């Protein structure tokens, strides 16, 4: 029997991450639920297993280098490679505040998870992704990170002036572009996705899209063929402008 491909999803115990795990699991992938909280990770795995999905919990705090290395060693020992990395973990810390009043600590803490954490996990997992015949990296971004849409008065994102979160997603898109250029001679493909304004804990479940809708674009980019795109930014309608 052919071995299933291995998927690591950071922040995979709830929201878009969990629904992505469920959809990929139903397609026959083996899911590694990355979670800061071991109990919540195990609870997510139990729910997936009830649906017949192969899943395990992997403790990983994207802001903790030792935690990342521990997760890396575990995956290396148990599987020897990683086929798909979905950088889903993220935070929104601002609330309703003007940008000139933004505390520097909020900016730093936002970047610590959304940018530096994403980069740290990607850097750590790259050697395992290189061992896959078709490595894929999907970075959860947002239309709020699009400078084009932020400067378009007709865009739904134009009046959402949350500097820390928005700019962190702009930085995620930049990381996607530069890593894609470095990896262009390898089978690895890396893309950013915009899941849309989705009802999750991140926004107090105020979004108008379901996690099922949001996860669809993540799954699509995680499972693209060798002739698929790399270094791009997409939502479920197509290319999102930078």
C-alpha positions as CSV (number, residue, x, y, z in Angstrom):
1,X,0.0,0.0,0.0
2,X,1.3,3.5,-0.9
3,X,2.2,5.6,2.1
4,X,0.1,8.7,2.6
5,X,1.7,12.1,2.3
6,X,2.5,13.9,5.5
7,X,1.0,17.3,6.3
8,X,2.0,19.6,9.2
9,X,-0.5,22.4,10.0
10,X,0.5,25.0,12.5
11,X,-2.4,26.2,14.7
12,X,-4.3,23.2,13.3
13,X,-6.4,22.5,16.3
14,X,-9.2,24.9,15.4
15,X,-10.7,27.3,12.8
16,X,-9.3,27.3,9.3
17,X,-6.4,25.1,10.3
18,X,-8.7,22.3,11.6
19,X,-11.0,22.4,8.6
20,X,-8.0,22.2,6.3
21,X,-6.8,19.2,8.3
22,X,-10.3,17.6,7.9
23,X,-10.5,18.2,4.2
24,X,-6.9,17.0,3.5
25,X,-7.5,14.0,5.8
26,X,-10.6,13.0,3.9
27,X,-8.4,13.0,0.7
28,X,-6.1,10.4,2.3
29,X,-3.3,12.6,3.7
30,X,-1.8,11.9,7.2
31,X,-2.3,15.0,9.3
32,X,0.0,16.4,11.9
33,X,-1.9,18.9,14.1
34,X,0.5,21.5,15.2
35,X,-0.7,23.1,18.4
36,X,0.8,25.1,21.3
37,X,-1.6,23.4,23.7
38,X,-1.1,19.6,23.8
39,X,-4.6,18.9,25.2
40,X,-6.3,20.9,22.5
41,X,-4.1,19.2,19.9
42,X,-5.1,15.8,21.1
43,X,-8.8,16.8,21.2
44,X,-8.6,17.8,17.6
45,X,-6.9,14.5,16.6
46,X,-9.7,12.6,18.4
47,X,-12.3,14.5,16.3
48,X,-10.5,13.7,13.1
49,X,-10.0,10.1,14.0
50,X,-13.8,9.8,14.5
51,X,-14.1,10.6,10.8
52,X,-11.6,8.0,9.8
53,X,-8.7,10.4,9.3
54,X,-5.1,9.5,10.1
55,X,-3.9,12.2,12.5
56,X,-1.4,12.9,15.3
57,X,-0.8,15.9,17.6
58,X,2.6,17.6,17.4
59,X,3.3,20.2,20.0
60,X,4.7,23.4,18.4
61,X,4.9,27.0,19.5
62,X,6.0,29.0,16.5
63,X,7.5,31.6,18.7
64,X,9.6,29.1,20.6
65,X,12.8,27.9,18.8
66,X,13.2,24.9,21.1
67,X,9.6,23.9,20.5
68,X,10.1,24.1,16.7
69,X,13.3,22.0,16.9
70,X,11.5,19.4,19.1
71,X,8.7,19.1,16.5
72,X,11.3,18.9,13.7
73,X,13.2,16.0,15.4
74,X,9.9,14.2,16.1
75,X,8.8,14.4,12.4
76,X,12.3,13.5,11.2
77,X,12.4,10.4,13.5
78,X,8.9,9.2,12.7
79,X,8.6,10.0,9.0
80,X,12.0,11.1,7.6
81,X,10.3,13.8,5.5
82,X,7.5,16.3,5.2
83,X,5.3,16.7,2.1
84,X,3.2,19.7,3.0
85,X,3.7,22.6,5.4
86,X,0.7,24.8,6.1
87,X,1.7,27.9,8.0
88,X,-1.7,28.7,9.5
89,X,-0.8,29.9,13.1
90,X,-1.5,33.6,13.5
91,X,-2.6,36.3,15.9
92,X,-4.6,39.6,15.7
93,X,-3.8,41.7,18.8
94,X,-4.9,45.3,17.9
95,X,-8.5,45.8,18.6
96,X,-10.0,49.1,17.6
97,X,-7.1,51.6,17.8
98,X,-5.7,54.3,15.5
99,X,-2.3,53.5,14.1
100,X,-0.5,56.5,15.7
101,X,-1.7,55.1,19.1
102,X,-0.5,51.6,18.4
103,X,1.8,50.3,21.2
104,X,5.2,49.1,19.8
105,X,4.8,45.9,21.9
106,X,1.6,44.9,19.9
107,X,3.5,45.4,16.6
108,X,6.4,43.3,17.9
109,X,4.2,40.5,19.2
110,X,2.2,40.4,16.1
111,X,5.3,40.0,14.0
112,X,6.7,37.5,16.4
113,X,4.0,35.0,15.5
114,X,2.8,36.0,12.1
115,X,6.2,36.7,10.5
116,X,9.1,35.5,12.5
117,X,7.3,32.4,13.7
118,X,6.3,31.5,10.2
119,X,9.8,32.0,8.9
120,X,11.3,30.0,11.7
121,X,9.0,27.0,11.1
122,X,9.6,27.1,7.4
123,X,13.4,27.3,7.8
124,X,13.4,24.4,10.2
125,X,11.2,22.2,8.0
126,X,12.8,22.9,4.7
127,X,15.3,20.0,4.9
128,X,12.4,17.6,5.4
129,X,10.4,19.2,2.6
130,X,13.4,18.8,0.3
131,X,13.2,15.0,0.9
132,X,9.7,15.0,-0.6
133,X,9.2,14.5,-4.3
134,X,6.6,17.2,-4.3
135,X,7.0,19.5,-1.3
136,X,4.4,22.2,-0.8
137,X,4.3,25.2,1.5
138,X,1.1,27.3,2.0
139,X,1.3,30.5,3.9
140,X,-1.9,31.9,5.4
141,X,-2.0,35.5,4.4
142,X,-4.9,37.9,4.0
143,X,-6.3,40.4,1.5
144,X,-5.5,42.9,4.3
145,X,-1.9,42.4,3.4
146,X,-2.4,43.5,-0.2
147,X,-1.0,47.0,-0.6
148,X,-3.0,47.3,-3.8
149,X,-6.3,46.6,-2.1
150,X,-5.4,48.8,0.9
151,X,-5.0,51.8,-1.4
152,X,-8.1,51.1,-3.5
153,X,-11.1,53.1,-2.1
154,X,-13.5,50.5,-3.7
155,X,-11.9,47.6,-1.9
156,X,-13.5,46.0,1.2
157,X,-10.1,46.2,2.9
158,X,-9.6,49.9,2.3
159,X,-10.9,51.1,5.6
160,X,-9.5,48.3,7.8
161,X,-6.5,50.2,9.1
162,X,-5.0,47.6,11.4
163,X,-1.3,48.3,10.9
164,X,0.3,45.4,12.8
165,X,-1.8,42.7,11.4
166,X,-2.1,44.0,7.9
167,X,1.6,44.7,7.5
168,X,2.5,41.4,9.0
169,X,0.6,39.7,6.2
170,X,2.3,42.0,3.7
171,X,5.6,40.6,5.1
172,X,4.3,37.1,4.8
173,X,3.7,37.7,1.1
174,X,7.2,39.1,0.7
175,X,8.6,35.9,2.4
176,X,6.6,33.8,-0.1
177,X,8.1,35.7,-3.1
178,X,11.7,35.5,-1.9
179,X,11.6,31.9,-0.8
180,X,9.9,30.9,-4.0
181,X,12.8,32.4,-6.0
182,X,15.3,30.5,-3.9
183,X,13.4,27.3,-4.3
184,X,12.7,27.7,-8.0
185,X,15.1,24.9,-9.0
186,X,13.5,22.4,-6.6
187,X,10.2,20.5,-6.7
188,X,9.0,22.7,-3.7
189,X,6.2,25.2,-4.4
190,X,5.3,27.9,-2.0
191,X,2.3,30.2,-2.2
192,X,0.3,32.7,-0.1
193,X,-3.4,32.3,0.3
194,X,-6.2,34.7,1.3
195,X,-9.0,32.7,3.0
196,X,-11.3,35.7,3.0
197,X,-13.1,37.2,6.0
198,X,-13.8,34.0,7.8
199,X,-15.7,33.4,11.1
200,X,-12.9,32.3,13.5
201,X,-11.7,33.1,17.0
202,X,-9.2,35.6,15.5
203,X,-12.1,38.0,14.7
204,X,-14.6,37.0,17.4
205,X,-16.4,34.8,14.8
206,X,-17.6,38.0,13.0
207,X,-16.5,36.9,9.5
208,X,-19.1,36.2,6.8
209,X,-17.3,33.2,5.3
210,X,-17.3,29.7,6.7
211,X,-14.2,27.7,7.6
212,X,-15.2,25.2,4.9
213,X,-15.1,28.0,2.3
214,X,-11.8,29.3,3.6
215,X,-10.1,26.0,3.7
216,X,-10.8,25.3,0.1
217,X,-8.1,27.6,-1.3
218,X,-5.6,26.3,1.2
219,X,-6.3,22.7,0.2
220,X,-6.1,23.7,-3.5
221,X,-2.7,25.2,-3.2
222,X,-1.4,22.4,-0.9
223,X,-2.2,19.8,-3.5
224,X,-1.2,21.5,-6.8
225,X,0.6,19.5,-9.4
226,X,4.2,20.0,-10.6
227,X,2.9,22.4,-13.2
228,X,1.1,24.5,-10.6
229,X,2.1,28.1,-9.6
230,X,4.8,29.1,-7.1
231,X,5.5,32.5,-5.5
232,X,1.9,33.6,-5.9
233,X,-1.0,35.0,-3.9
234,X,-4.4,33.5,-4.4
235,X,-8.0,33.4,-3.1
236,X,-10.7,31.1,-4.3
237,X,-11.5,33.4,-7.2
238,X,-7.9,33.5,-8.5
239,X,-4.9,35.8,-8.2
240,X,-4.9,38.5,-5.4
241,X,-2.9,41.6,-6.2
242,X,0.2,42.4,-4.1
